[in-house]
Amino acid sequence: MLAFAVAISGIGADAVPLQPNTKWMVNYQENGCLLSRRFGPEAAPVTLGFEPSVVAAAEGRLVVLVPDPDKRAAATGKASIKLAPSGEVLTANFNAGPIGTERGLVLWLAADKLVSLTGAVTMTLAAGDEAPVTLQTNGMTKALDAIRSCQDDLVKTWGVDRADMVKVEDQPAPASFISYDAYPRSAILSKAQGRVISLLTVGDDGRVTGCRVVGTSGHSELDTITCKLARKARFGKTKRDPNQAPRWMPLQVRWVLPEK
């Protein structure tokens, strides 16, 4: 996936935070909505990207891009994000690697951790042996309103209405039907990883009546196994107007190869 590294003037554990040089921007993507902003000098900016999941309570993605004049190789490891003024420290695994002329760092954070991140005034991100990056984010709460609007538009492109989404209390825990023991052998051999977003249609009897991928992992084996497993899910039963549109639920599954 992605990563970052390079010593940049003004970056460091005790450095003055890099100031934003653009406003928060919402980027409409095929299967998600990315909130981004650039920081530091225009000639060599650092870009922060933030993508909360359209799936309630699912993990979201944080991306940081930095200049990469040395074109360093891909890397993985542990990362921490220190938030101010709260002093809270978030931890996550990261994937790093080249993206064009830049290097990127990708972290996946649980939904509750993302809430902490959006309220921070500054954040310092440190990944493995890389130089820390300190950014003056000034909070993202207002910008999130725009991303929610983007997500509403995204759901409409799936041909469903939020009013028909399965109620939270009737949704089973993904762990009750998603088993990573089912990771396709062909996918393991080809080192395939990725996130799948599928849309499940659910009958009033609580059984899954359909599954289609609305956000591909880029690997057919992972897309296929996600829907196969999802059909085992059992939802809460309900009685509704038979003329009403079927209930539905978005499901996000991120397939990650097991560590050796």
N, C-alpha and C positions, 0 to 999 in steps of 0.2 A: 504494500500500500504506500504509505508516505513517511516523511521524516524531516528533520531540520538540524542544522548545525552551521555554525560560522560565527566568528566573533564579529560583532557589529558595534560600531561606536555608540556608546551610551547604553549598551545592554550589559546587565550584570545583576547580581543578587541585591546590591545596594544602589543600583543605578537610578537616576531620575527616570520616571516612567516615560516611555515614548508617547507623544501626544498624537491624537487622531488627526489625519489630514483630509479625511472625507467624512460624510455623514454615513449612518448605518444604511445599508442597501439590502433590499430583499431580492434574491435571485430565484426566479421561477425555474425549477428543474423538472425533468420528466417524472420523477417519483419522490420529490421532496422540495422543501423550501429552505434556502440557505440565507442566513443573515450574515452580512460581512461588512468589514470596515478596514481601512488601511491606516497604518500608524508610522510615525517617523518621517525621515526625509523622502521627498517624492522620487529622488533618484535611486533610492534603495529601500523601499518600504517593506514593512512587515504587515502581512494581511491576516486578520483573525476571521475565521468562518465558524458559524454556529448553526447547527441544524437539529432542532428538537424534532422528535419523531411525531408523525401524524397519528401514530398508535398510542393511545393513552397509557401512561405509566411505563412505556418502553424506553430503552436507552437512546440517547441522542449522540450526535457526533460533533466533536470540536476539531477544527483544522487550523493550523498555523503555517503560513508560508513565509520563508525568509530567502534573501539572496543566497545563491550557491555558486560562487565563483570556482570553487575547487571540485564541484560535482562529486561529492562523497557518495559512497555506496549505501545501500539500504541498511537499515538497522531496526532493532526492536529492543524494548526494555521497559523499565518502570518510569513513570512521570509523576510529578506533583504540581499542583496549582495552589499557590498561596493567595488568598483573597483578603483585601483590605476594604473597609476598616475592621471587618469581623475577625480576622486572624485565622479563619478556618482554612484547613489544608485538605484539598481533594487529591486522591491518588487514583491512578489508572495505568493500564498498560498502554504503550504507544507503538505505532508502526511508523517507520520513517523511510524516505527515499526521494529520488529526484522527480520533479514535475517540471518539464521544460527547462527553463533557465533558473528555476528556483528549487528549493527543498521544502518538503512539507512534513508536518507532524500531525498524525491523526490519533485522537483518543476517543474512546466510547465511554460515555458517562451515564450512570443511572439517572432516571427522571428527577429524583429528589436532589441529586447533586447539581443538576442543571439549574434548578431553581436558585440555589445558593450562588451560582455563577452569574446569573442575570442581575443580581442585586449588587454586585461588587463595583466599587469605584476604581480600584486598580487590581491587577492580577499579575502574579509572577509565575511563569511557567518554566519548569526545569525538567529535562528529560535525559536520563542516563548521564553521560559525560558531556552533554551539550551545554553551551553557555546559556544561562537563564535569560528569558525575555520578559521584561516588565512593561505592561501596557496600561495606559490611562483609559479604561473602558467607559467610566462614568455611568455604569449601569445600562442594562438593556431592556428594562421593563417596558418602556413606552414603545421601543422598537418591536417588541414581541407582538403588539397589537397588529402590526403590519404582517407579521409572519403567520398569525392566526387567520388573517384574511386570505393569504396565499393558500393556506392549507384547506380552507373552505372551498376555494376555487378548485383545488386539486381533487378533492372528494367528488365534486360535481363532474369532473372529467371521467370519473369511474362509473358514472351513471347511477349513483345512489344518493339518498337524502339522509342527512345526519339524524333526522327524526326517526328513521327506521333502524338505527344502529342498536345492536343488542345492549341492554342495560348492563352496567358494570357488575351489578350483583348477580347477573345471570351468565357472566363470562367465566369459563373454566380457566384455571392457571395453565399457561402453555406447557409447564413441566408435566402436566397430567397426560399429555398426548404427544409431545415432542421429545424424542429420545435421540441423543447424540450418538448412541450405539448404532443408530441406523445410518450414520455417515456413509455414503456410497463409497465402496472400495475404489471404484474408478476415479472418484473425486479426490480421494486421499493420494492415490498414485500420481495424479496429475497436479497435486498440491493446490487444488481448487478451494477457495474460500470466498465468502461474500455474504451480503445481506439480501434476504428475500422479503419483499412485502407482498402479501397475497390478500385477496378479498374473499371472505367466506360468506356464503349465503346460508341461512339457518332456518329450518322449518319450525313450525310451532311446537313440534314434538321434541325439539332440542337437538335434532340431528343435522349434520352438515349436508346440504343438498348440492352445493357447488363450491368450487375453489378455482380462482384464476389469479395468475401472477400479475400484479400491477407495477411491481418494481423488481426487475430481474437482478440476480446475483451476477449474471454474465456467464453462468455455468448451468446448462440444462439439467444435469444430474441433481444439483442442489435445488433448483426450482421445482423439479418433479417430485423429489422426496418430501419437500415441504408440504405440498398439497396432499400427497399420499398420507402423511402422518396427520395432517389437519382434519382429514375426514373421520378420524377416530375420536375427535372432540365431542363432548356431550355438554350441551348448554341447558339452561333452565327452560322448562316448558312454559307455554303461554297460550292464551286464547285471544285471537284478534279477528278483526273483520277479514273474511276470506278474500275480499277485493283489495285489501291493503298490500302494498309492496312487501316482498319478503324481508325478514330481518337480515342484517349483515354485520360483519365485524372485520376490521383490518387486522392482520396478523403480521408481526415482524419477527423474523428469525435470522440471527447472524451465525453463520456456520464458520467456525474457527478450528483449524487443525489442532489436534491435541499435541501438547508439548511432549517431546521425546524424553 
